[in-house]
Amino acid sequence: MAASWSLSGALKSMFARDTIDADTWSDLEDALISADFGPDITDSVIEELRASVAKYKTDDPTDLKRMLRETLEERLARLDPTLTLSARPAVVLVVGVNGVGKTTTIGKFAKFLVGHGRTVVVGAADTFRAAAVEQLATWAERGGASIVRPQQQGQDPASVAFQTVERAQRDSIDIAIIDTAGRLQTKSGLMDELGKIRRVVEKQTEIAEVLLVLDATTGQNGVAQAEAFIQHAGVTGLVITKLDGSAKAGFVLAVQERTGIPIKLVGQGEGINDLTGFTPHVFVQNLVG
């Protein structure tokens, strides 16, 4: 598939036709599959649309476009995308496999929150990679957040998390974002580590959100890689990164329906401001037109 392909472009030409015919359904199926909706969701969406077209006895592609928009929006809106950040401090754990853009996402999330008038501290609890701490510090600074670093390499991640919440409480900082390790080589050890972080933090305050970062370009493989986090880390929301254009837009619906976990943030570029809250209506409007 060419890099310039987009679902919105494919749909625009399809809905510009004079009537709904066999080619319309075939092309719509191809477009949804190409956009990473997956075969099961593609089949169910088309089945629902065929029933609606038959019910309203229409052959107008404009009606089909509206029905597609309504169907996608309804399915995306089944789960609540609202971030739960009312506690003070609101503690957010960020989890995910290495390479999905977790560190940059934390910087962008900090910027997003600071832009809404919140104060933020970031905790570098991925303590086994010195480079990860330095990268996180750079992004935290760009996002307008302070940072709690490990006092020595290999420091217990839970102790860094403890110090981060302690800093937030002492300095009346609104939100504490805690980075965590993403090594998949030893899943049980990784989940034990996350469990320890949770226990230590929960002795100080409740955890507001556990956000799992997923890379849209890896599609369903990315979900498979993240299953351990979904099963064991108490994930409350998803963050979809690298959702440039609409070539992989179907992944947004597919991952939410597969996991039963709401998407709360989406990243659509490399810049510090390219992370936004997820709004189904706006997303579908941009996707379908």
C-alpha positions, 0 to 999 in steps of 0.5 A, spaced: 500 500 500 502 506 498 504 511 503 500 516 500 493 512 500 488 514 505 481 512 507 478 518 507 481 519 500 478 512 498 471 514 501 471 521 497 471 518 490 467 512 492 461 517 495 462 521 489 459 516 484 451 516 482 449 510 485 450 504 490 452 498 486 456 492 487 462 495 486 461 500 491 460 495 496 467 491 494 470 498 494 468 499 501 470 493 503 477 493 500 478 500 503 476 498 510 481 492 510 486 496 507 485 501 513 486 496 518 479 495 521 480 487 520 476 482 517 471 481 522 469 488 524 469 490 516 464 484 515 460 487 521 460 494 519 458 492 511 453 488 514 450 493 518 450 498 512 447 493 507 441 492 512 440 500 513 441 501 505 435 496 505 431 498 510 431 506 507 430 503 500 436 508 498 441 508 492 444 514 494 452 514 496 451 520 500 446 516 504 451 511 505 456 516 507 452 518 513 450 511 515 458 509 515 459 515 519 454 514 524 455 507 525 463 508 526 461 513 531 456 509 535 461 503 535 467 508 537 463 511 543 461 505 546 466 506 551 468 513 555 474 516 552 474 521 558 481 521 562 480 521 570 484 526 573 480 529 578 484 527 584 490 531 587 495 529 585 492 525 579 497 519 578 498 516 571 502 510 570 504 509 563 506 502 560 507 499 553 513 495 550 519 499 548 519 502 541 512 504 541 513 511 543 512 511 550 517 516 552 515 521 547 508 520 549 509 522 556 512 529 554 507 530 549 502 528 554 505 533 559 505 539 554 497 537 553 496 537 560 500 544 562 496 547 556 490 546 560 493 549 566 495 543 570 502 542 573 506 536 572 511 532 574 514 526 571 517 520 574 523 516 570 521 509 573 524 505 567 531 505 571 535 500 567 536 504 561 540 510 562 539 513 555 531 512 557 532 517 563 535 522 559 530 522 553 525 522 558 528 528 561 529 532 555 521 531 553 519 532 560 522 539 559 519 540 552 513 539 555 513 544 561 514 538 566 519 537 572 522 530 573 524 526 578 530 522 576 533 515 579 538 517 584 543 511 581 542 507 575 538 501 576 535 504 582 528 500 584 523 503 579 518 503 585 522 507 589 522 512 583 515 512 583 514 513 590 519 519 590 515 522 584 508 522 588 512 524 594 514 530 590 507 531 587 504 531 594 509 536 597 509 541 592 502 541 590 503 538 583 496 537 580 499 530 576 504 525 576 506 521 570 510 515 571 514 512 566 515 504 566 519 499 563 517 496 557 522 490 556 518 483 554 524 478 555 521 477 561 514 478 562 513 475 569 518 479 571 516 486 568 509 484 571 511 483 578 515 490 577 509 494 575 505 490 581 510 493 586 510 500 583 502 500 583 502 497 591 507 502 593 503 508 589 497 506 592 500 506 599 500 514 598 494 515 594 490 512 588 492 511 581 488 515 577 489 512 570 494 506 567 495 508 560 497 503 555 501 506 549 500 502 542 503 504 535 498 504 530 503 502 525 504 495 528 496 494 528 494 487 530 501 485 532 502 491 537 496 488 540 498 481 541 505 484 544 501 488 549 497 483 551 501 482 558 499 489 560 492 488 558 491 482 562 496 484 568 497 491 569 490 494 570 490 498 564 484 503 564 485 507 557 489 506 551 494 511 547 495 510 540 501 513 537 503 514 530 496 515 527 499 519 521 493 520 516 488 515 516 492 509 513 491 505 519 485 509 522 481 502 522 486 500 528 483 505 533 476 501 532 479 494 532 483 495 538 478 498 542 473 493 540 478 487 541 481 489 548 474 493 551 479 498 553 477 506 551 482 510 547 483 516 551 489 519 547 491 519 540 498 522 537 498 524 530 505 526 528 512 527 531 511 534 534 510 536 542 503 538 540 501 532 536 497 529 542 490 530 543 484 527 547 480 522 543 473 524 541 469 519 537 465 524 533 471 529 531 475 522 529 470 520 524 468 526 521 476 527 519 476 520 517 469 520 513 468 527 511 
